[in-house]
Amino acid sequence: MLKPEDNILSWTKSPFSSEIQNEAKKAYEDWKAVISSELVDAFAVPLTFGTGGIRGKIGNGIGKMNLYTVGRAALGFISYLRDTKKDASIVIAYDSRRLSKEFAELSAGIAAKLGVKVYIFPKVTPTPLLSYAIRYYKASGGIVITASHNPPEYNGFKAYLADGGQLVPPDDSLIIGRISNIHDWTSIPLVKKTDKEYKKFVKPVGPVVFKTYLKELKQAGILSSVKPKTRNNLGIVYSPLHGTGGDYMKEMLNFFGYKSVFLVPEQKKPDGEFPTVKYPNPEEKEALALCEFYAKKKKAATFIATDPDADRLGVGVRRTDGEYEYLNGNQIGSIMAAYLSERKKSKTKTYHLVKTIVTTDLQEAIAKKNGIKIKNVLTGFKYIAEEMKQIESKKNNIFLFGGEESYGYLPVPFVRDKDSLSSALLFVEILAEKGDLLSYLESIYLNYGLYRESLYSLTLEGSSGQDKIKKSIETLRTENLIGKTIGGRKVVGVLDYEIQKAQGKSKVSVFKGMPKSNVIQVELEGNAKLTIRPSGTEPKVKVYSSFASLKKPKKQTEIPSLWESLGKEISQAETEFLQLAGLK
């Protein structure tokens, strides 16, 4: 890894334009004068791989997304595939963002220059279909150009391996090492679509891939036994939030008999400027305002929305009073987990449910009561995909469901990333069967326990922000928390995932087979926990809360008051926890 000044100076010469070189020279002058600015950071501090790849604002410099930083990532990744796989091939997809198509074609050209066969999607495509296509073509890996639900000025590069999952150890560090060792910007080949290498090695992904995906979805065991008329009459409002999901989601729902699907007209076409929303994120209620508007207008049973790369799914369900209830990611995932778990009766097969350590423990209660094996993994769907590989290798073992609280779910075994398409199908199937989904959710609380969750996110920009985040984690790491009271509940255990140490009633076996991660989880009495972790892709520190009610409700009328009490308890616990960490 080069020093900051070397990173800056490398942009003051060929192959960069005079405009970029002048920007870099100004950054160097500011750096010498110890002036901290976004310009200095752009040229001095490289983009680093987070939970899925590189992500950042579009612009000039080693710290921004541009042809050279994307090309560097593509060259390092694809050269690794070429050198480690026989007859290497790769699948490439992209979303609707600024420069996504250009970055995808750049990556395809680099692969072609390296003699690697490329299958590239001819139009904007959901990320889960990229994962599926890797497996369909038996490719060595894949790339998707996306920044998920970030604002318009962002883009990203996500890398996948042959199983259709994102990079995991040991490949990730080897690939990152290759990328980091590329210091000569002139070594990145900028191959045009008209070049002979591009024409020879790059082929479009055909419609057969999605058609085969639909066939596998039909056989996946997630369909209910409702009559065709029920599906046909179920009113659904859908928004792809200007992203990739529009054509694919509607075609899929129509394929399975859902004919009353209305696409939000202002948001149905791909548009990387995301003009109707502040953030194109289905986790944000504001982003779903137009969905709710049209759902009310049409008296639809539900509205659903997906983020720009269509791997996350948010929903709202019509109540009896005509208003709509927004369900959070933990609730949506728990509904799916309960529905699938309650239907599995085979005594000759072992079913598995996989969730992240920050996802609600309600799903653990669901799995245990239904005789389903449960596995907690680190945050990031790549770890769920990795566990799926282990499940698949054992005879009579079946992956049932995987999910994370951040609106990502997977109810099928043939994709290895969160999938809003199969998840949306499962969701509307449950809705079609149950009719009143909110009553079904309440029955889940009555049967398995009432759980409530919260996510507190604190943004701390720049190097000073990173220092504060680091200090907060270290403060908790060295503090003796056992026996302390947080939010009215005693601390009974502490798990440190970085040094893999367990205190109190926590069990060290939790870390078995798990890579180290800078996460601290505090377990409280009465099945509650608080988890703190720095974000892998943004300058944020996140605190996740999952609390079970100390009093188990016996009837539906008891749920609202207990729910409110849990909310107050969590709020108090978050405040006290942040104070302990020195963040409040």
C-alpha positions, 0 to 999 in steps of 0.5 A: 500500500502506497503512502498518501502522498504517493497516491496523490502524486500518481494522479499528476501524470499519465494516463490522466487528463490535464484537468485531473492532473491539476486537481491532484496537484492542488490536492498535493499542495493542500496535503503539504499544508496539512489542509484536511478536505474532501479533495485531499481524501479523494486523491490520498485515501484509496477506496477499500473493500467493505462487506461486498466490494468498493463503494463511494462517490463518483469523481476523480482520485483513488478515493472515488469511483471512476474508470481507473479505480473500478478498472483497478478492482476489476483487473485485480479480481479478474486476474485472480480468477484467471490464475486460479480457475481453469477456463475462467469465465465471469458474469457481469450485471449493472444497475440504473446508476450514473456510469453503471453501464460504463463501469460494467463494460469497462470490467468486461473489456478488462476480462476480455483483454485477460482472455476471460470469457464474459457474459454481460446482462444487456440491460439493468438487472437485479443483483440476485439474478447476477448471483443466479446467472453465475451458477447457471453458467458455471462461471468462475465469478461475477461482478455487479455494478451497484451502490444499492440504496445510496444517493445518486452520487454513489456507485459501487463494485461488488465481486462474487465467486463461483458459488454465486456468493460474495467474497469470503475468506481466504479468497477475499484477502488474496483478491484485495492484496492483488488490487492493492498491489496495482500502482501503475494506472497505465496497466489498466487496459481500457478496451472498447466495445469495438475492439476485437478482444471485446467482440471475441470474449464478451457475450450477452446474457440471454433471456433463458437465464430468467426463464430458468430462474422462474422454473426453479422458483416454481419448484422451490416449495414456497408456493401456497395452495391458494386458488388461482382466482385468489392470486389473480384478485390480490391487489399489489402496488409495486415500485422498483424505486427507479431501479432494476426490478420493474420488468423482472418483478412484474413478469415474475408475479404475472408468471405465478398468477398475480395479474393485479400488479400496478407499478408506481408510474413515477418510479417504474423506469430506471433512473440513476438520479432517483428524482422522487425520493431522498434515498432509494431505500425501502427501509425508509418510510419516506421512499414508500410514500408514492407506493402508499398513495397508489395503494390507498387509491386502488385499495390494494392489499399490499404495496411492495418496493425494492431498492435500485439493485433489487436485493432488498424488499420493503412492504406495507399491508392494508389494515381493516381501517384502510390505512397501511402498516409498514413492516420492518425487516425483522418482521418480514423475515420472521413472517417468512421464517415462521411460514416456511418452518411451520410447513416442514414436517419431514422427519427424514430431512434436516432443515436449516435457518440462517440469520445474522447476529444482529437479526431478531432472536424471534427467528431463533425461537421459531426455528427451535420450536419447529425443530429447525436447525438455526445458525447465526453468522456475521453481518453480511449476506456473504456469510449466509451464502457460505453457510448454505455451501456447508448445508448443501454438502451434507446429505438430507440437509436442506436450506430453508430460509436466510435473512438479515434485519436490513430487509434482505431475505432468501427463501430459495437454495439456488441464489446466494445473495438476498433476493427480493424477487423470490422473497416478494413471491413468498410474501404475497403467497403468505398474504394470499393464504392468510388473508390478514397478515397482521393477525398472522404476525400477532399469532407468531408473537403469541406462539413464539414470544413478543420481540421488538428491535431497533437500529440506531445509526450514528454518522461520523465523517472523516478521520476524526470520526473513524477515530471516535468509532474506534475508541468507542469499541475499545472502551466497551472492549476494556470495560467490565460490563457483567452485572451492570444494568442497561435499560433496566436489565442486567448484563449477563454476557458479553461476546467480543467477535474481534478477539473471540472472547466470551464473558459471563453466561455467553458461550465461546462456541458461538465463534466456531467457524466464524471469522473475526469481526470488530463487533461487540454484543452485550447479552441482557437478562430476559433474552435481550441483546445490544450489538455495536459494530462499525459499518463496512461501507459507510462512515457509521457506527450502528447499535442493534437492539433485540428485546424479548418482552419479559411478559409473554402475551397470552392474547392479542389484546395484550400485544399493543401495551407490551409493544409500547413498553418494549419500545421505551425499554429499548430507547432507554437501553440504547441511550445508556449503551451509547453513554457507556461507549462514549458516543453520547 
